[in-house]
């Protein structure tokens, strides 16, 4: 259709008629004179609408699914956050219970050795302080901590204080290759020197090359002059291997430390040494060897009422 004056007038007329019909239909409500025509149109165009709806419904369903999925995702995320928070609380409780156990064990060790200790928590590890095997603890000069104090936990010797700040201190661990501590063998009292070997066992050189040593024997710290850097009697470790003597002046041992250096948390700095050397008393009692099961012997005694056969 060409854009002529007649076509424009016809378009305006049709729009005016459409608005008039809409107005009449709205004002008429259910009694609208156009209600019959609307039903007729519905009967004619209904099948077409159903066909279009069948084509469009999958898209609508998909949109609804995406919307529902978003709602479910939001709820799942909320539940996951709630579960995470609960696990964190439970984990925190477990950690607190673990700390209580560690603190209790440390206090027992300190009590057995009569060490006056200052409790601390490990707050950093690694080479940030310039050493390979060190930890930072959350107490320092303000808490009475000084250089060359012994550090222990409930299992035994942790290390010694090397650097002290106002509120923190650096502890050189017994596993560090630069670390050396005098040791004393349980019962025999043989003296030696233990050196750290990183993540391996401690290496101990006994001064007596003919000392009688076997696997399972235990060692404690020998102690230093004026108790610095080491107080006596702190458990060090257990012998796991005895190197062949070879006629040398010393004897080499491999010793598994009692302390797990990779999982340190609560430690104690010995601020007051014991009045007397506790020697072996701080070591826990050795577990008793399993007793062999008793042998059951069955004795058969003939009855007095039994009569011999003819």
C-alpha positions as CSV (number, residue, x, y, z in Angstrom):
1,X,0.0,0.0,0.0
2,X,1.4,3.4,-1.0
3,X,1.6,6.1,1.6
4,X,-1.2,8.3,0.4
5,X,-3.6,10.7,2.1
6,X,-6.4,8.1,1.9
7,X,-4.3,5.4,3.5
8,X,-3.3,7.6,6.4
9,X,-7.0,8.6,6.9
10,X,-8.0,4.9,6.9
11,X,-5.3,4.1,9.5
12,X,-6.5,6.9,11.8
13,X,-10.1,5.8,11.4
14,X,-9.2,2.1,12.3
15,X,-7.3,3.2,15.4
16,X,-10.2,5.4,16.5
17,X,-12.7,2.5,16.0
18,X,-10.4,0.2,17.9
19,X,-10.2,2.6,20.9
20,X,-13.9,3.0,20.8
21,X,-14.5,-0.7,20.9
22,X,-12.1,-1.2,23.7
23,X,-13.9,1.5,25.7
24,X,-17.3,0.0,25.1
25,X,-16.0,-3.5,26.0
26,X,-14.4,-2.3,29.3
27,X,-17.5,-0.3,30.3
28,X,-19.8,-3.2,29.5
29,X,-17.9,-5.7,31.6
30,X,-19.5,-9.2,31.5
31,X,-22.5,-7.7,29.6
32,X,-20.3,-6.2,26.9
33,X,-21.9,-6.3,23.4
34,X,-18.6,-7.6,22.1
35,X,-18.6,-10.7,24.4
36,X,-20.0,-12.9,21.6
37,X,-17.5,-11.7,19.1
38,X,-14.7,-12.4,21.7
39,X,-15.9,-16.0,22.2
40,X,-16.1,-16.5,18.4
41,X,-12.6,-15.1,18.1
42,X,-11.4,-17.4,20.8
43,X,-12.9,-20.5,19.1
44,X,-11.1,-19.5,15.9
45,X,-7.7,-18.5,17.2
46,X,-7.7,-20.9,20.2
47,X,-6.0,-23.8,18.3
48,X,-3.4,-21.4,16.9
49,X,-2.6,-20.2,20.5
50,X,-2.3,-23.8,21.7
51,X,0.1,-24.5,18.9
52,X,2.2,-21.4,19.7
53,X,2.0,-22.3,23.4
54,X,3.3,-25.8,22.7
55,X,6.3,-24.3,21.0
56,X,6.9,-21.6,23.6
57,X,6.3,-23.7,26.8
58,X,9.7,-25.5,26.7
59,X,11.4,-22.1,26.7
60,X,9.1,-20.9,29.5
61,X,9.8,-24.1,31.5
62,X,13.5,-23.6,30.9
63,X,13.3,-20.0,32.2
64,X,11.3,-21.2,35.2
65,X,13.9,-24.0,35.8
66,X,16.7,-21.5,35.7
67,X,14.8,-19.3,38.2
68,X,14.0,-22.2,40.5
69,X,17.6,-23.4,40.1
70,X,18.8,-20.0,41.1
71,X,16.5,-20.2,44.2
72,X,17.7,-23.7,45.0
73,X,21.3,-22.6,44.5
74,X,20.8,-19.7,46.8
75,X,19.3,-22.0,49.5
76,X,22.1,-24.6,49.0
77,X,24.6,-21.9,49.4
78,X,23.0,-20.7,52.6
79,X,23.0,-24.3,53.9
80,X,26.6,-24.7,52.9
81,X,27.5,-21.6,54.8
82,X,25.6,-22.8,57.8
83,X,27.3,-26.2,57.7
84,X,30.7,-24.5,57.2
85,X,30.1,-22.3,60.2
86,X,29.0,-25.3,62.3
87,X,32.1,-27.2,61.3
88,X,34.2,-24.3,62.2
89,X,32.6,-24.1,65.6
90,X,33.0,-27.8,66.0
91,X,36.6,-27.6,64.8
92,X,37.2,-24.8,67.1
93,X,35.8,-26.8,70.0
94,X,38.0,-29.8,69.0
95,X,41.0,-27.5,68.8
96,X,40.2,-26.0,72.2
97,X,39.8,-29.4,73.7
98,X,43.2,-30.4,72.1
99,X,44.8,-27.3,73.6
100,X,43.4,-28.1,77.0
101,X,44.9,-31.6,76.7
102,X,48.2,-30.1,75.6
103,X,48.2,-27.6,78.4
104,X,47.3,-30.3,81.0
105,X,50.2,-32.5,79.7
106,X,52.6,-29.6,79.8
107,X,51.6,-28.7,83.4
108,X,52.2,-32.3,84.4
109,X,55.6,-32.3,82.8
110,X,56.5,-29.0,84.5
111,X,55.2,-30.3,87.8
112,X,57.3,-33.4,87.6
113,X,60.4,-31.5,86.9
114,X,59.6,-28.6,89.2
115,X,60.0,-26.1,86.4
116,X,58.4,-22.7,86.6
117,X,57.0,-22.0,83.2
118,X,55.3,-19.3,81.2
119,X,52.7,-20.7,78.8
120,X,52.7,-19.5,75.2
121,X,51.2,-20.2,71.9
122,X,53.0,-20.7,68.6
123,X,51.9,-18.0,66.2
124,X,54.3,-18.4,63.3
125,X,56.7,-20.9,61.9
126,X,59.4,-21.1,59.2
127,X,62.3,-19.1,57.9
128,X,60.8,-15.7,58.3
129,X,63.0,-15.2,61.4
130,X,66.1,-16.2,59.5
131,X,66.4,-19.8,60.7
132,X,65.3,-23.0,59.0
133,X,63.6,-24.6,62.0
134,X,62.1,-21.9,64.3
135,X,58.8,-20.8,65.7
136,X,57.5,-17.5,67.0
137,X,55.6,-17.5,70.3
138,X,53.2,-14.9,71.6
139,X,55.2,-13.8,74.7
140,X,58.3,-11.7,75.0
141,X,60.3,-9.4,77.3
142,X,57.1,-8.0,78.7
143,X,56.3,-11.5,80.0
144,X,59.7,-12.1,81.6
145,X,61.1,-14.0,78.6
146,X,64.8,-13.8,78.1
147,X,67.3,-15.2,75.6
148,X,68.6,-18.8,76.2
149,X,65.6,-20.0,78.1
150,X,64.5,-23.6,77.7
151,X,61.2,-24.3,75.8
152,X,59.2,-27.4,76.4
153,X,55.7,-28.9,76.0
154,X,53.9,-31.9,77.4
155,X,56.0,-34.3,75.4
156,X,59.5,-32.9,76.1
157,X,62.1,-30.6,74.8
158,X,61.0,-28.1,72.1
159,X,64.0,-25.8,71.8
160,X,65.5,-22.6,73.2
161,X,64.7,-18.9,73.0
162,X,67.1,-17.1,70.6
163,X,65.5,-13.7,70.1
164,X,63.2,-11.7,72.3
165,X,60.9,-8.8,71.4
166,X,58.6,-6.8,73.5
167,X,55.6,-9.2,73.0
168,X,57.0,-12.1,71.0
169,X,60.1,-14.4,71.0
170,X,61.8,-16.7,68.5
171,X,62.5,-20.3,69.5
172,X,65.1,-22.4,67.8
173,X,63.7,-25.9,67.6
174,X,65.7,-29.0,68.6
175,X,65.4,-30.3,65.1
176,X,67.4,-27.4,63.6
177,X,70.9,-28.5,62.3
178,X,72.4,-25.7,64.4
179,X,70.9,-27.0,67.6
180,X,73.0,-28.8,70.2
181,X,72.0,-29.9,73.6
182,X,73.7,-32.1,76.3
183,X,71.9,-35.3,77.0
184,X,71.9,-38.0,79.7
185,X,70.9,-41.6,79.2
186,X,68.1,-42.9,81.4
187,X,69.4,-45.2,84.2
188,X,73.0,-45.5,83.0
189,X,73.6,-41.7,83.1
190,X,75.8,-41.8,80.0
191,X,76.5,-38.3,78.7
192,X,76.3,-37.1,75.1
193,X,75.4,-34.3,72.8
194,X,72.3,-34.3,70.6
195,X,72.2,-32.4,67.2
196,X,69.2,-31.6,65.1
197,X,68.9,-33.0,61.6
198,X,65.9,-31.2,60.2
199,X,62.9,-33.5,59.6
200,X,65.0,-36.6,60.5
201,X,65.8,-38.0,63.9
202,X,68.2,-36.4,66.3
203,X,71.9,-37.5,66.2
204,X,73.5,-38.2,69.5
205,X,77.2,-38.7,70.2
206,X,77.8,-40.5,73.5
207,X,81.2,-39.6,75.1
208,X,81.7,-43.2,76.0
209,X,82.3,-45.2,72.9
210,X,81.8,-48.5,74.8
211,X,78.5,-47.5,76.4
212,X,75.9,-50.2,76.5
213,X,72.9,-48.8,74.6
214,X,70.0,-50.5,72.9
215,X,66.9,-49.4,71.0
216,X,64.1,-48.1,73.2
217,X,66.5,-46.4,75.7
218,X,65.5,-42.8,76.5
219,X,67.4,-39.6,77.0
220,X,66.8,-36.3,79.0
221,X,68.7,-33.0,78.9
222,X,71.9,-32.9,80.9
223,X,71.5,-29.2,81.8
224,X,73.7,-26.2,81.3
225,X,75.8,-24.0,83.5
226,X,73.4,-21.8,85.5
227,X,70.5,-23.6,83.7
228,X,71.0,-21.6,80.5
229,X,70.1,-22.4,77.8
230,X,68.9,-25.8,79.1
231,X,67.5,-26.9,82.4
232,X,68.2,-30.6,83.4
233,X,65.8,-33.5,83.1
234,X,63.6,-32.5,80.2
235,X,62.7,-35.5,78.0
236,X,64.5,-35.5,74.7
237,X,63.7,-38.7,72.8
238,X,64.1,-42.5,72.4
239,X,66.9,-44.4,70.8
240,X,65.8,-46.0,67.5
241,X,69.2,-47.1,66.2
242,X,72.6,-47.7,67.6
243,X,75.5,-47.2,65.2
244,X,78.3,-49.8,65.2
245,X,81.0,-48.8,67.7
246,X,83.9,-49.3,65.3
247,X,86.4,-48.8,68.0
248,X,85.8,-45.0,68.1
249,X,86.0,-42.8,71.1
250,X,82.3,-41.9,70.9
251,X,79.1,-43.8,70.1
252,X,76.5,-42.6,67.7
253,X,72.8,-43.0,68.2
254,X,69.7,-42.1,66.2
255,X,67.1,-40.7,68.5
256,X,63.4,-40.1,67.8
257,X,62.4,-36.9,69.5
258,X,59.4,-37.0,71.8
259,X,58.1,-33.7,70.4
260,X,56.3,-33.5,67.1
261,X,57.8,-30.3,65.7
262,X,55.4,-30.0,62.8
263,X,52.3,-29.7,65.0
264,X,53.4,-27.4,67.8
265,X,50.7,-25.2,69.4
266,X,50.9,-24.7,73.2
267,X,54.4,-24.5,74.7
268,X,56.0,-23.4,77.9
269,X,59.1,-21.3,78.5
270,X,61.0,-22.3,81.6
271,X,61.4,-19.0,83.6
272,X,62.3,-20.7,86.8
273,X,64.7,-23.7,86.8
274,X,64.3,-26.6,89.3
275,X,66.1,-26.5,92.6
276,X,67.6,-29.9,92.1
277,X,68.2,-32.0,89.0
278,X,65.1,-34.2,88.4
279,X,67.2,-36.6,86.3
280,X,64.8,-39.3,85.0
281,X,61.7,-38.5,87.0
282,X,60.1,-36.4,84.3
283,X,60.1,-39.3,81.8
284,X,56.7,-41.0,81.7
285,X,56.6,-44.6,82.9
286,X,57.4,-47.2,80.3
287,X,54.4,-49.3,79.2
288,X,54.6,-52.8,80.6
289,X,55.5,-55.5,78.3
290,X,52.6,-57.8,77.4
291,X,52.5,-60.8,79.7
292,X,52.4,-64.2,77.9
293,X,49.1,-66.0,78.1
294,X,49.2,-68.7,80.8
295,X,49.3,-72.3,79.5
296,X,46.2,-74.2,80.5
297,X,47.0,-77.8,81.7
298,X,44.2,-80.3,81.9
299,X,44.7,-83.2,84.3
300,X,42.4,-86.1,84.1
301,X,41.9,-88.0,87.4
302,X,40.0,-91.3,87.3
303,X,36.9,-91.5,89.4
304,X,37.1,-93.7,92.6
305,X,33.7,-95.2,91.7
306,X,35.0,-96.5,88.4
307,X,35.2,-100.3,88.4
308,X,37.8,-102.2,86.3
309,X,36.4,-104.5,83.6
310,X,36.6,-108.3,84.0
